[in-house]
Amino acid sequence: MQILFEKNFYKTFLLSRAHNLQFLEKFFLAKISSQNLHIWKKCCNFVRFLHTMKSESHIIVPDGLHQVLLHACCAPCSSAIVEWLCAGDIVPTIYYFNPNIFPREEYEIRKQESKRHADSLGIRWIDGDYNHDHWLQAVCGLEQEPERGKRCEVCFYHRLRATARKAQELGIPWFATTLASSRWKNLEQVNTAGLRAAEDANSQWLTANGEKVQFWAQNWRKDGLQDRRNALLKEYNFYNQQYCGCEFSINHI
Ligand code: SF4
C-alpha cells in the first residue's frame, strides 16, 4: 500500500503542469510526512529543475508537437528527457529498440531498467524486437571502426529506422531519440540518421491517416538535462552501463 501511495504521489507530482509551481509546492509540502521524506526530496529536485527549465529553455518544440515516440537507448539517458517532455505537456511513448546490445544478459538488464522507469511514471512503454544477428548483418565490414565512426552511423540508422516505422504504425507523427543526449555520441551523426530514417520510412509507408512521420532533431544536452540525468541516475539507483552496447565497444571499457 505504501509503495502504491509513493508511486502515485510522485507520478502525480511529476505529471503536473509546470505553470502552477508555487501552488504545487505548498500542496505537497502540506501532504508530506516524515515517513516519505525521500519522495519530498525527489519533488524538490524536480521543482528546482522545472524552474531552471522555464527560465532558460533552449530546446525548440516544433509547432503541433503534442506527443512523441521516444526511442530510448537506456533508462538513465531517457529519465531527464521524459521529465522535460511531461513538464512541457508533451506525451511521450517510450520505444525500447536496441538490438545492438551484447550480450543478451546485458540487453535484458538495460531493458528492464527502462521498463521500471516508464512504469514508475505510468508512461506507455513498447518493447522492440531483439535480433542481434540482423544488427550484425547491418554493420558487417565495419567491426573495426572506432566509436563515432561509420559503424555507429549505421547503428543509429538501424535503430531509428525501426522507430520511424513504429511511429507510423502507432500513428504518432513525431519521433525522437535519447541517443542525442549522450556526450559520447556524435550529435550530427544521430540527427542525420534520424532524418534519413524518417525520409526512407515515408517513401515506403504512411501512417494510417495518410500522414508522414517526422524526426525531432534536438540537442538534449541543453537546459540542464545532463545534470538532471545524473541526479536521476542516483535517485532511481539505475544500472549504469560501462560500455556503449555492442561487442565491439566492450574493449573500450
Ligand atoms: S559503439 Fe555504440 S553506437 Fe557504435 S555501433 Fe556499437 S553500440 Fe552502436
Boltz pocket constraint, residues with backbone or C-beta under 6 A from the ligand:
constraints:
  - pocket:
      binder: B
      contacts: [[A, 100], [A, 101], [A, 147], [A, 148], [A, 151], [A, 152], [A, 153], [A, 155], [A, 156], [A, 244], [A, 245], [A, 246], [A, 247], [A, 248], [A, 249]]
      max_distance: 6.0
